Amino acid sequence: MTGEVRVLLYHATNDLSGIEAAYHLTSTRLESVPGLLGNELLHSVADPNGFVVLSAWRNLDAFQEWEKSSEHRNQTAPLRPYRDTTMPNPFGLYQVTASYRTS
């Protein structure tokens, strides 16, 4: 499959310093993953306990290859305690179909 994808992982916590530390540790562990273009920790403006980790991938194949790798669970373990378990699916997977970038 071609085209960049975005993965959104939903988290819920009132422990801002904890989730930030877990995000930074996880990001360090992911630095050399092939196909990962980058990630961001987003804090909801409407919900003080709502967070999303958004990662950008070169394509769906790169994400799926990493996801089924043996390293996947260990690399993302620091963020797992913050997962939003109230949602039926704690993540979303989206393919970029159009985008605009400004300078």
PDB file as gemmi writes it, atoms N, CA and C in Angstrom:
CRYST1    1.000    1.000    1.000  90.00  90.00  90.00 P 1                      
ATOM      1  N   MET A   1       0.849  -1.180   0.000  1.00  0.00           N  
ATOM      2  CA  MET A   1       0.000   0.000   0.000  1.00  0.00           C  
ATOM      3  C   MET A   1       0.892   1.239   0.000  1.00  0.00           C  
ATOM      4  N   THR A   2       0.479   2.277  -0.697  1.00  0.00           N  
ATOM      5  CA  THR A   2       1.277   3.489  -0.788  1.00  0.00           C  
ATOM      6  C   THR A   2       0.608   4.618  -0.023  1.00  0.00           C  
ATOM      7  N   GLY A   3       1.348   5.673   0.229  1.00  0.00           N  
ATOM      8  CA  GLY A   3       0.815   6.848   0.899  1.00  0.00           C  
ATOM      9  C   GLY A   3       1.029   6.817   2.393  1.00  0.00           C  
ATOM     10  N   GLU A   4       1.305   7.983   2.942  1.00  0.00           N  
ATOM     11  CA  GLU A   4       1.538   8.095   4.381  1.00  0.00           C  
ATOM     12  C   GLU A   4       0.296   7.739   5.184  1.00  0.00           C  
ATOM     13  N   VAL A   5       0.527   7.245   6.391  1.00  0.00           N  
ATOM     14  CA  VAL A   5      -0.568   6.966   7.316  1.00  0.00           C  
ATOM     15  C   VAL A   5      -0.294   7.670   8.634  1.00  0.00           C  
ATOM     16  N   ARG A   6      -1.368   7.900   9.378  1.00  0.00           N  
ATOM     17  CA  ARG A   6      -1.297   8.475  10.713  1.00  0.00           C  
ATOM     18  C   ARG A   6      -1.951   7.503  11.680  1.00  0.00           C  
ATOM     19  N   VAL A   7      -1.313   7.311  12.810  1.00  0.00           N  
ATOM     20  CA  VAL A   7      -1.852   6.459  13.861  1.00  0.00           C  
ATOM     21  C   VAL A   7      -2.116   7.350  15.062  1.00  0.00           C  
ATOM     22  N   LEU A   8      -3.324   7.277  15.607  1.00  0.00           N  
ATOM     23  CA  LEU A   8      -3.705   8.046  16.782  1.00  0.00           C  
ATOM     24  C   LEU A   8      -3.950   7.070  17.924  1.00  0.00           C  
ATOM     25  N   LEU A   9      -3.229   7.247  19.028  1.00  0.00           N  
ATOM     26  CA  LEU A   9      -3.405   6.423  20.224  1.00  0.00           C  
ATOM     27  C   LEU A   9      -4.002   7.311  21.301  1.00  0.00           C  
ATOM     28  N   TYR A  10      -5.162   6.920  21.802  1.00  0.00           N  
ATOM     29  CA  TYR A  10      -5.903   7.730  22.757  1.00  0.00           C  
ATOM     30  C   TYR A  10      -5.526   7.353  24.186  1.00  0.00           C  
ATOM     31  N   HIS A  11      -5.272   8.385  24.993  1.00  0.00           N  
ATOM     32  CA  HIS A  11      -4.879   8.184  26.387  1.00  0.00           C  
ATOM     33  C   HIS A  11      -5.713   9.087  27.284  1.00  0.00           C  
ATOM     34  N   ALA A  12      -5.831   8.679  28.545  1.00  0.00           N  
ATOM     35  CA  ALA A  12      -6.572   9.476  29.535  1.00  0.00           C  
ATOM     36  C   ALA A  12      -5.831   9.411  30.866  1.00  0.00           C  
ATOM     37  N   THR A  13      -5.507  10.587  31.392  1.00  0.00           N  
ATOM     38  CA  THR A  13      -4.825  10.655  32.685  1.00  0.00           C  
ATOM     39  C   THR A  13      -4.824  12.092  33.181  1.00  0.00           C  
ATOM     40  N   ASN A  14      -4.695  12.241  34.489  1.00  0.00           N  
ATOM     41  CA  ASN A  14      -4.472  13.583  35.042  1.00  0.00           C  
ATOM     42  C   ASN A  14      -3.010  13.736  35.453  1.00  0.00           C  
ATOM     43  N   ASP A  15      -2.171  12.755  35.117  1.00  0.00           N  
ATOM     44  CA  ASP A  15      -0.745  12.762  35.449  1.00  0.00           C  
ATOM     45  C   ASP A  15       0.056  13.299  34.258  1.00  0.00           C  
ATOM     46  N   LEU A  16       0.091  14.625  34.128  1.00  0.00           N  
ATOM     47  CA  LEU A  16       0.763  15.263  33.004  1.00  0.00           C  
ATOM     48  C   LEU A  16       2.244  14.914  32.948  1.00  0.00           C  
ATOM     49  N   SER A  17       2.936  15.002  34.075  1.00  0.00           N  
ATOM     50  CA  SER A  17       4.374  14.720  34.050  1.00  0.00           C  
ATOM     51  C   SER A  17       4.633  13.245  33.749  1.00  0.00           C  
ATOM     52  N   GLY A  18       3.762  12.357  34.222  1.00  0.00           N  
ATOM     53  CA  GLY A  18       3.925  10.933  33.953  1.00  0.00           C  
ATOM     54  C   GLY A  18       3.768  10.588  32.494  1.00  0.00           C  
ATOM     55  N   ILE A  19       2.724  11.109  31.863  1.00  0.00           N  
ATOM     56  CA  ILE A  19       2.511  10.787  30.448  1.00  0.00           C  
ATOM     57  C   ILE A  19       3.580  11.443  29.576  1.00  0.00           C  
ATOM     58  N   GLU A  20       4.029  12.649  29.956  1.00  0.00           N  
ATOM     59  CA  GLU A  20       5.102  13.281  29.189  1.00  0.00           C  
ATOM     60  C   GLU A  20       6.387  12.469  29.279  1.00  0.00           C  
ATOM     61  N   ALA A  21       6.727  11.982  30.474  1.00  0.00           N  
ATOM     62  CA  ALA A  21       7.933  11.159  30.636  1.00  0.00           C  
ATOM     63  C   ALA A  21       7.806   9.867  29.837  1.00  0.00           C  
ATOM     64  N   ALA A  22       6.638   9.232  29.888  1.00  0.00           N  
ATOM     65  CA  ALA A  22       6.420   7.991  29.138  1.00  0.00           C  
ATOM     66  C   ALA A  22       6.507   8.247  27.634  1.00  0.00           C  
ATOM     67  N   TYR A  23       5.960   9.369  27.178  1.00  0.00           N  
ATOM     68  CA  TYR A  23       6.017   9.724  25.766  1.00  0.00           C  
ATOM     69  C   TYR A  23       7.465   9.904  25.316  1.00  0.00           C  
ATOM     70  N   HIS A  24       8.259  10.632  26.093  1.00  0.00           N  
ATOM     71  CA  HIS A  24       9.656  10.871  25.718  1.00  0.00           C  
ATOM     72  C   HIS A  24      10.466   9.570  25.712  1.00  0.00           C  
ATOM     73  N   LEU A  25      10.247   8.708  26.688  1.00  0.00           N  
ATOM     74  CA  LEU A  25      10.941   7.425  26.733  1.00  0.00           C  
ATOM     75  C   LEU A  25      10.550   6.566  25.525  1.00  0.00           C  
ATOM     76  N   THR A  26       9.267   6.506  25.239  1.00  0.00           N  
ATOM     77  CA  THR A  26       8.793   5.736  24.087  1.00  0.00           C  
ATOM     78  C   THR A  26       9.378   6.298  22.798  1.00  0.00           C  
ATOM     79  N   SER A  27       9.377   7.609  22.654  1.00  0.00           N  
ATOM     80  CA  SER A  27       9.907   8.235  21.437  1.00  0.00           C  
ATOM     81  C   SER A  27      11.381   7.919  21.256  1.00  0.00           C  
ATOM     82  N   THR A  28      12.139   7.913  22.336  1.00  0.00           N  
ATOM     83  CA  THR A  28      13.556   7.555  22.261  1.00  0.00           C  
ATOM     84  C   THR A  28      13.717   6.121  21.785  1.00  0.00           C  
ATOM     85  N   ARG A  29      12.876   5.228  22.265  1.00  0.00           N  
ATOM     86  CA  ARG A  29      12.932   3.820  21.858  1.00  0.00           C  
ATOM     87  C   ARG A  29      12.565   3.626  20.388  1.00  0.00           C  
ATOM     88  N   LEU A  30      11.789   4.555  19.829  1.00  0.00           N  
ATOM     89  CA  LEU A  30      11.308   4.427  18.455  1.00  0.00           C  
ATOM     90  C   LEU A  30      12.183   5.145  17.432  1.00  0.00           C  
ATOM     91  N   GLU A  31      13.245   5.798  17.871  1.00  0.00           N  
ATOM     92  CA  GLU A  31      14.032   6.641  16.974  1.00  0.00           C  
ATOM     93  C   GLU A  31      14.526   5.952  15.701  1.00  0.00           C  
ATOM     94  N   SER A  32      14.847   4.689  15.760  1.00  0.00           N  
ATOM     95  CA  SER A  32      15.424   4.024  14.586  1.00  0.00           C  
ATOM     96  C   SER A  32      14.445   3.089  13.873  1.00  0.00           C  
ATOM     97  N   VAL A  33      13.158   3.219  14.143  1.00  0.00           N  
ATOM     98  CA  VAL A  33      12.174   2.339  13.497  1.00  0.00           C  
ATOM     99  C   VAL A  33      12.013   2.754  12.033  1.00  0.00           C  
ATOM    100  N   PRO A  34      12.265   1.825  11.106  1.00  0.00           N  
ATOM    101  CA  PRO A  34      12.120   2.150   9.684  1.00  0.00           C  
ATOM    102  C   PRO A  34      10.677   2.544   9.351  1.00  0.00           C  
ATOM    103  N   GLY A  35      10.547   3.624   8.600  1.00  0.00           N  
ATOM    104  CA  GLY A  35       9.228   4.057   8.152  1.00  0.00           C  
ATOM    105  C   GLY A  35       8.525   5.032   9.064  1.00  0.00           C  
ATOM    106  N   LEU A  36       8.988   5.165  10.308  1.00  0.00           N  
ATOM    107  CA  LEU A  36       8.371   6.130  11.225  1.00  0.00           C  
ATOM    108  C   LEU A  36       8.911   7.513  10.900  1.00  0.00           C  
ATOM    109  N   LEU A  37       8.023   8.430  10.561  1.00  0.00           N  
ATOM    110  CA  LEU A  37       8.421   9.786  10.188  1.00  0.00           C  
ATOM    111  C   LEU A  37       8.484  10.730  11.376  1.00  0.00           C  
ATOM    112  N   GLY A  38       7.761  10.419  12.452  1.00  0.00           N  
ATOM    113  CA  GLY A  38       7.756  11.259  13.636  1.00  0.00           C  
ATOM    114  C   GLY A  38       6.486  11.045  14.434  1.00  0.00           C  
ATOM    115  N   ASN A  39       6.419  11.677  15.603  1.00  0.00           N  
ATOM    116  CA  ASN A  39       5.227  11.584  16.446  1.00  0.00           C  
ATOM    117  C   ASN A  39       5.083  12.825  17.299  1.00  0.00           C  
ATOM    118  N   GLU A  40       3.886  12.998  17.837  1.00  0.00           N  
ATOM    119  CA  GLU A  40       3.572  14.147  18.689  1.00  0.00           C  
ATOM    120  C   GLU A  40       2.679  13.699  19.833  1.00  0.00           C  
ATOM    121  N   LEU A  41       2.858  14.311  20.987  1.00  0.00           N  
ATOM    122  CA  LEU A  41       1.933  14.142  22.110  1.00  0.00           C  
ATOM    123  C   LEU A  41       1.007  15.344  22.099  1.00  0.00           C  
ATOM    124  N   LEU A  42      -0.289  15.092  21.958  1.00  0.00           N  
ATOM    125  CA  LEU A  42      -1.289  16.156  21.901  1.00  0.00           C  
ATOM    126  C   LEU A  42      -2.140  16.112  23.165  1.00  0.00           C  
ATOM    127  N   HIS A  43      -2.395  17.283  23.754  1.00  0.00           N  
ATOM    128  CA  HIS A  43      -3.209  17.400  24.961  1.00  0.00           C  
ATOM    129  C   HIS A  43      -4.515  18.083  24.568  1.00  0.00           C  
ATOM    130  N   SER A  44      -5.620  17.476  24.901  1.00  0.00           N  
ATOM    131  CA  SER A  44      -6.924  18.005  24.536  1.00  0.00           C  
ATOM    132  C   SER A  44      -7.160  19.378  25.165  1.00  0.00           C  
ATOM    133  N   VAL A  45      -7.719  20.267  24.395  1.00  0.00           N  
ATOM    134  CA  VAL A  45      -8.107  21.582  24.894  1.00  0.00           C  
ATOM    135  C   VAL A  45      -9.426  21.479  25.657  1.00  0.00           C  
ATOM    136  N   ALA A  46     -10.290  20.559  25.245  1.00  0.00           N  
ATOM    137  CA  ALA A  46     -11.616  20.423  25.846  1.00  0.00           C  
ATOM    138  C   ALA A  46     -11.647  19.502  27.061  1.00  0.00           C  
ATOM    139  N   ASP A  47     -10.726  18.539  27.135  1.00  0.00           N  
ATOM    140  CA  ASP A  47     -10.719  17.554  28.215  1.00  0.00           C  
ATOM    141  C   ASP A  47      -9.339  17.536  28.858  1.00  0.00           C  
ATOM    142  N   PRO A  48      -9.200  18.014  30.077  1.00  0.00           N  
ATOM    143  CA  PRO A  48      -7.872  18.097  30.707  1.00  0.00           C  
ATOM    144  C   PRO A  48      -7.201  16.738  30.903  1.00  0.00           C  
ATOM    145  N   ASN A  49      -7.965  15.648  30.835  1.00  0.00           N  
ATOM    146  CA  ASN A  49      -7.389  14.308  30.977  1.00  0.00           C  
ATOM    147  C   ASN A  49      -7.190  13.602  29.640  1.00  0.00           C  
ATOM    148  N   GLY A  50      -7.498  14.264  28.544  1.00  0.00           N  
ATOM    149  CA  GLY A  50      -7.431  13.641  27.226  1.00  0.00           C  
ATOM    150  C   GLY A  50      -6.120  13.927  26.505  1.00  0.00           C  
ATOM    151  N   PHE A  51      -5.493  12.859  26.020  1.00  0.00           N  
ATOM    152  CA  PHE A  51      -4.243  12.955  25.278  1.00  0.00           C  
ATOM    153  C   PHE A  51      -4.316  12.045  24.057  1.00  0.00           C  
ATOM    154  N   VAL A  52      -3.569  12.412  23.036  1.00  0.00           N  
ATOM    155  CA  VAL A  52      -3.429  11.583  21.842  1.00  0.00           C  
ATOM    156  C   VAL A  52      -1.952  11.579  21.467  1.00  0.00           C  
ATOM    157  N   VAL A  53      -1.432  10.408  21.162  1.00  0.00           N  
ATOM    158  CA  VAL A  53      -0.120  10.325  20.532  1.00  0.00           C  
ATOM    159  C   VAL A  53      -0.388  10.081  19.055  1.00  0.00           C  
ATOM    160  N   LEU A  54       0.058  11.012  18.233  1.00  0.00           N  
ATOM    161  CA  LEU A  54      -0.120  10.924  16.796  1.00  0.00           C  
ATOM    162  C   LEU A  54       1.226  10.575  16.182  1.00  0.00           C  
ATOM    163  N   SER A  55       1.281   9.477  15.438  1.00  0.00           N  
ATOM    164  CA  SER A  55       2.524   9.127  14.748  1.00  0.00           C  
ATOM    165  C   SER A  55       2.282   9.134  13.248  1.00  0.00           C  
ATOM    166  N   ALA A  56       3.307   9.541  12.517  1.00  0.00           N  
ATOM    167  CA  ALA A  56       3.255   9.600  11.062  1.00  0.00           C  
ATOM    168  C   ALA A  56       4.184   8.524  10.507  1.00  0.00           C  
ATOM    169  N   TRP A  57       3.656   7.769   9.547  1.00  0.00           N  
ATOM    170  CA  TRP A  57       4.391   6.653   8.953  1.00  0.00           C  
ATOM    171  C   TRP A  57       4.490   6.834   7.449  1.00  0.00           C  
ATOM    172  N   ARG A  58       5.587   6.349   6.882  1.00  0.00           N  
ATOM    173  CA  ARG A  58       5.823   6.459   5.438  1.00  0.00           C  
ATOM    174  C   ARG A  58       4.690   5.797   4.657  1.00  0.00           C  
ATOM    175  N   ASN A  59       4.224   4.650   5.136  1.00  0.00           N  
ATOM    176  CA  ASN A  59       3.113   3.955   4.484  1.00  0.00           C  
ATOM    177  C   ASN A  59       2.556   2.901   5.440  1.00  0.00           C  
ATOM    178  N   LEU A  60       1.443   2.305   5.066  1.00  0.00           N  
ATOM    179  CA  LEU A  60       0.782   1.319   5.910  1.00  0.00           C  
ATOM    180  C   LEU A  60       1.643   0.076   6.097  1.00  0.00           C  
ATOM    181  N   ASP A  61       2.340  -0.333   5.055  1.00  0.00           N  
ATOM    182  CA  ASP A  61       3.194  -1.518   5.160  1.00  0.00           C  
ATOM    183  C   ASP A  61       4.265  -1.333   6.234  1.00  0.00           C  
ATOM    184  N   ALA A  62       4.892  -0.157   6.288  1.00  0.00           N  
ATOM    185  CA  ALA A  62       5.933   0.103   7.291  1.00  0.00           C  
ATOM    186  C   ALA A  62       5.344   0.027   8.693  1.00  0.00           C  
ATOM    187  N   PHE A  63       4.161   0.618   8.897  1.00  0.00           N  
ATOM    188  CA  PHE A  63       3.532   0.557  10.210  1.00  0.00           C  
ATOM    189  C   PHE A  63       3.193  -0.877  10.588  1.00  0.00           C  
ATOM    190  N   GLN A  64       2.591  -1.621   9.674  1.00  0.00           N  
ATOM    191  CA  GLN A  64       2.173  -2.984   9.981  1.00  0.00           C  
ATOM    192  C   GLN A  64       3.371  -3.904  10.237  1.00  0.00           C  
ATOM    193  N   GLU A  65       4.450  -3.694   9.510  1.00  0.00           N  
ATOM    194  CA  GLU A  65       5.656  -4.499   9.738  1.00  0.00           C  
ATOM    195  C   GLU A  65       6.193  -4.255  11.147  1.00  0.00           C  
ATOM    196  N   TRP A  66       6.246  -2.991  11.555  1.00  0.00           N  
ATOM    197  CA  TRP A  66       6.706  -2.682  12.915  1.00  0.00           C  
ATOM    198  C   TRP A  66       5.733  -3.220  13.953  1.00  0.00           C  
ATOM    199  N   GLU A  67       4.431  -3.062  13.710  1.00  0.00           N  
ATOM    200  CA  GLU A  67       3.426  -3.473  14.683  1.00  0.00           C  
ATOM    201  C   GLU A  67       3.493  -4.976  14.975  1.00  0.00           C  
ATOM    202  N   LYS A  68       3.827  -5.774  13.986  1.00  0.00           N  
ATOM    203  CA  LYS A  68       3.903  -7.215  14.238  1.00  0.00           C  
ATOM    204  C   LYS A  68       5.301  -7.678  14.653  1.00  0.00           C  
ATOM    205  N   SER A  69       6.237  -6.736  14.800  1.00  0.00           N  
ATOM    206  CA  SER A  69       7.591  -7.088  15.215  1.00  0.00           C  
ATOM    207  C   SER A  69       7.636  -7.419  16.710  1.00  0.00           C  
ATOM    208  N   SER A  70       8.661  -8.123  17.102  1.00  0.00           N  
ATOM    209  CA  SER A  70       8.812  -8.485  18.512  1.00  0.00           C  
ATOM    210  C   SER A  70       9.158  -7.275  19.378  1.00  0.00           C  
ATOM    211  N   GLU A  71       9.693  -6.211  18.803  1.00  0.00           N  
ATOM    212  CA  GLU A  71      10.076  -5.014  19.562  1.00  0.00           C  
ATOM    213  C   GLU A  71       8.891  -4.101  19.891  1.00  0.00           C  
ATOM    214  N   HIS A  72       7.816  -4.210  19.127  1.00  0.00           N  
ATOM    215  CA  HIS A  72       6.679  -3.301  19.233  1.00  0.00           C  
ATOM    216  C   HIS A  72       6.191  -3.109  20.673  1.00  0.00           C  
ATOM    217  N   ARG A  73       5.882  -4.181  21.365  1.00  0.00           N  
ATOM    218  CA  ARG A  73       5.307  -4.084  22.719  1.00  0.00           C  
ATOM    219  C   ARG A  73       6.282  -3.473  23.711  1.00  0.00           C  
ATOM    220  N   ASN A  74       7.537  -3.841  23.652  1.00  0.00           N  
ATOM    221  CA  ASN A  74       8.528  -3.288  24.572  1.00  0.00           C  
ATOM    222  C   ASN A  74       8.747  -1.797  24.311  1.00  0.00           C  
ATOM    223  N   GLN A  75       8.803  -1.407  23.055  1.00  0.00           N  
ATOM    224  CA  GLN A  75       9.047  -0.011  22.718  1.00  0.00           C  
ATOM    225  C   GLN A  75       7.924   0.902  23.191  1.00  0.00           C  
ATOM    226  N   THR A  76       6.692   0.412  23.182  1.00  0.00           N  
ATOM    227  CA  THR A  76       5.554   1.258  23.539  1.00  0.00           C  
ATOM    228  C   THR A  76       5.050   1.031  24.967  1.00  0.00           C  
ATOM    229  N   ALA A  77       5.696   0.144  25.700  1.00  0.00           N  
ATOM    230  CA  ALA A  77       5.243  -0.202  27.057  1.00  0.00           C  
ATOM    231  C   ALA A  77       5.088   0.993  27.999  1.00  0.00           C  
ATOM    232  N   PRO A  78       5.960   2.005  27.962  1.00  0.00           N  
ATOM    233  CA  PRO A  78       5.805   3.110  28.915  1.00  0.00           C  
ATOM    234  C   PRO A  78       4.467   3.846  28.815  1.00  0.00           C  
ATOM    235  N   LEU A  79       3.875   3.878  27.636  1.00  0.00           N  
ATOM    236  CA  LEU A  79       2.604   4.597  27.455  1.00  0.00           C  
ATOM    237  C   LEU A  79       1.378   3.743  27.759  1.00  0.00           C  
ATOM    238  N   ARG A  80       1.538   2.442  27.807  1.00  0.00           N  
ATOM    239  CA  ARG A  80       0.387   1.548  27.966  1.00  0.00           C  
ATOM    240  C   ARG A  80      -0.476   1.848  29.194  1.00  0.00           C  
ATOM    241  N   PRO A  81       0.100   2.195  30.355  1.00  0.00           N  
ATOM    242  CA  PRO A  81      -0.756   2.477  31.520  1.00  0.00           C  
ATOM    243  C   PRO A  81      -1.686   3.687  31.341  1.00  0.00           C  
ATOM    244  N   TYR A  82      -1.399   4.531  30.361  1.00  0.00           N  
ATOM    245  CA  TYR A  82      -2.196   5.735  30.145  1.00  0.00           C  
ATOM    246  C   TYR A  82      -3.278   5.552  29.077  1.00  0.00           C  
ATOM    247  N   ARG A  83      -3.350   4.384  28.479  1.00  0.00           N  
ATOM    248  CA  ARG A  83      -4.327   4.110  27.412  1.00  0.00           C  
ATOM    249  C   ARG A  83      -5.741   4.402  27.896  1.00  0.00           C  
ATOM    250  N   ASP A  84      -6.543   5.000  27.036  1.00  0.00           N  
ATOM    251  CA  ASP A  84      -7.931   5.310  27.372  1.00  0.00           C  
ATOM    252  C   ASP A  84      -8.773   4.048  27.198  1.00  0.00           C  
ATOM    253  N   THR A  85      -9.051   3.373  28.300  1.00  0.00           N  
ATOM    254  CA  THR A  85      -9.789   2.107  28.257  1.00  0.00           C  
ATOM    255  C   THR A  85     -11.304   2.300  28.187  1.00  0.00           C  
ATOM    256  N   THR A  86     -11.772   3.555  28.214  1.00  0.00           N  
ATOM    257  CA  THR A  86     -13.210   3.801  28.102  1.00  0.00           C  
ATOM    258  C   THR A  86     -13.681   3.743  26.648  1.00  0.00           C  
ATOM    259  N   MET A  87     -12.730   3.774  25.728  1.00  0.00           N  
ATOM    260  CA  MET A  87     -13.072   3.763  24.306  1.00  0.00           C  
ATOM    261  C   MET A  87     -13.140   2.326  23.796  1.00  0.00           C  
ATOM    262  N   PRO A  88     -14.055   2.043  22.869  1.00  0.00           N  
ATOM    263  CA  PRO A  88     -14.129   0.693  22.316  1.00  0.00           C  
ATOM    264  C   PRO A  88     -12.842   0.307  21.574  1.00  0.00           C  
ATOM    265  N   ASN A  89     -12.188   1.271  20.983  1.00  0.00           N  
ATOM    266  CA  ASN A  89     -10.926   1.046  20.288  1.00  0.00           C  
ATOM    267  C   ASN A  89      -9.980   2.181  20.674  1.00  0.00           C  
ATOM    268  N   PRO A  90      -8.883   1.897  21.380  1.00  0.00           N  
ATOM    269  CA  PRO A  90      -8.022   2.969  21.874  1.00  0.00           C  
ATOM    270  C   PRO A  90      -7.071   3.544  20.834  1.00  0.00           C  
ATOM    271  N   PHE A  91      -7.283   3.229  19.557  1.00  0.00           N  
ATOM    272  CA  PHE A  91      -6.431   3.796  18.526  1.00  0.00           C  
ATOM    273  C   PHE A  91      -7.211   3.977  17.231  1.00  0.00           C  
ATOM    274  N   GLY A  92      -6.678   4.823  16.370  1.00  0.00           N  
ATOM    275  CA  GLY A  92      -7.231   5.020  15.044  1.00  0.00           C  
ATOM    276  C   GLY A  92      -6.107   4.959  14.028  1.00  0.00           C  
ATOM    277  N   LEU A  93      -6.385   4.441  12.865  1.00  0.00           N  
ATOM    278  CA  LEU A  93      -5.407   4.311  11.789  1.00  0.00           C  
ATOM    279  C   LEU A  93      -6.000   4.967  10.549  1.00  0.00           C  
ATOM    280  N   TYR A  94      -5.303   5.980  10.024  1.00  0.00           N  
ATOM    281  CA  TYR A  94      -5.837   6.768   8.917  1.00  0.00           C  
ATOM    282  C   TYR A  94      -4.796   6.913   7.823  1.00  0.00           C  
ATOM    283  N   GLN A  95      -5.216   6.754   6.589  1.00  0.00           N  
ATOM    284  CA  GLN A  95      -4.332   6.994   5.464  1.00  0.00           C  
ATOM    285  C   GLN A  95      -4.528   8.426   4.987  1.00  0.00           C  
ATOM    286  N   VAL A  96      -3.431   9.106   4.705  1.00  0.00           N  
ATOM    287  CA  VAL A  96      -3.492  10.474   4.200  1.00  0.00           C  
ATOM    288  C   VAL A  96      -3.950  10.406   2.746  1.00  0.00           C  
ATOM    289  N   THR A  97      -5.068  11.050   2.461  1.00  0.00           N  
ATOM    290  CA  THR A  97      -5.564  11.087   1.088  1.00  0.00           C  
ATOM    291  C   THR A  97      -5.359  12.451   0.441  1.00  0.00           C  
ATOM    292  N   ALA A  98      -5.158  13.472   1.257  1.00  0.00           N  
ATOM    293  CA  ALA A  98      -4.866  14.804   0.746  1.00  0.00           C  
ATOM    294  C   ALA A  98      -4.248  15.621   1.878  1.00  0.00           C  
ATOM    295  N   SER A  99      -3.385  16.568   1.528  1.00  0.00           N  
ATOM    296  CA  SER A  99      -2.819  17.440   2.561  1.00  0.00           C  
ATOM    297  C   SER A  99      -2.322  18.734   1.937  1.00  0.00           C  
ATOM    298  N   TYR A 100      -2.244  19.739   2.757  1.00  0.00           N  
ATOM    299  CA  TYR A 100      -1.678  21.022   2.379  1.00  0.00           C  
ATOM    300  C   TYR A 100      -0.657  21.398   3.437  1.00  0.00           C  
ATOM    301  N   ARG A 101       0.418  21.956   3.027  1.00  0.00           N  
ATOM    302  CA  ARG A 101       1.443  22.421   3.973  1.00  0.00           C  
ATOM    303  C   ARG A 101       1.708  23.886   3.663  1.00  0.00           C  
ATOM    304  N   THR A 102       1.833  24.649   4.717  1.00  0.00           N  
ATOM    305  CA  THR A 102       2.131  26.067   4.536  1.00  0.00           C  
ATOM    306  C   THR A 102       3.552  26.328   5.000  1.00  0.00           C  
ATOM    307  N   SER A 103       4.116  27.388   4.475  1.00  0.00           N  
ATOM    308  CA  SER A 103       5.486  27.718   4.841  1.00  0.00           C  
ATOM    309  C   SER A 103       5.535  28.655   6.020  1.00  0.00           C  
TER     310      SER A 103                                                      
END                                                                             
